[in-house]
Amino acid sequence: MPDILTTLQHEHDQLRALFERMNATEDAQEQERLQLMEQIEQLLIPHAKWEETVFYPAFAERADHAQLKTHAAAIEEHRAVEMTVLPDVKGADAGSRQFAGSAQVFGELIDHHATEEENKIFAAMRELYDAQELADLDAQYAQWKESSFAEVMTAYAKTKTAVQGAFRVHDNPL
């Protein structure tokens, strides 16, 4: 039976592979970098928004005090990506060292976050929720990803980070 933890783990692995490909690009490969960023956003944004709106609240509902600290850290990492790291990448010229450096930091933060999530939150979720509940969350996630709400939320997040990135470049050119 599929479960949400397996699905999210698979998406983490896909993101790691995309960032690996991104880090292997050269400055002259602007189009490839832009295509990889598009793929990263298409996978990451719905994943992150669903975690924030459904998965993390479900975790927090049954978490103990120490687990709630992990929950708070995970939310803060999402905020760091959305408000700082992603706008920095989107605001940089895809053929620049700034882009390469920002994309590297982006990938490292995503990898760190995913590893922490897998080792702490996923492990706790296996204790806090039974197999049927995890399967139900997986079904909810699959349905949510196909919804117009997910589409609108993803479009809004992409637009917001693009606008933040445009202003960031003008405020802090490297």
Secondary structure, 3 states (H helix, E strand, C coil): CCCHHHHHHHHHHHHHHHHHHHHCCCCCCHHHHHHHHHHHHHHHHHHHHHHHHHHHHHHHHHCCHHHHHHHHHHHHHHHHHHHHHHHHHHHCCCCCHHHHHHHHHHHHHHHHHHHHHHHHHHHHHHHHCCHHHHHHHHHHHHHHHCCHHHHHHHHHHHHHHHHHHHHHHHHCCC
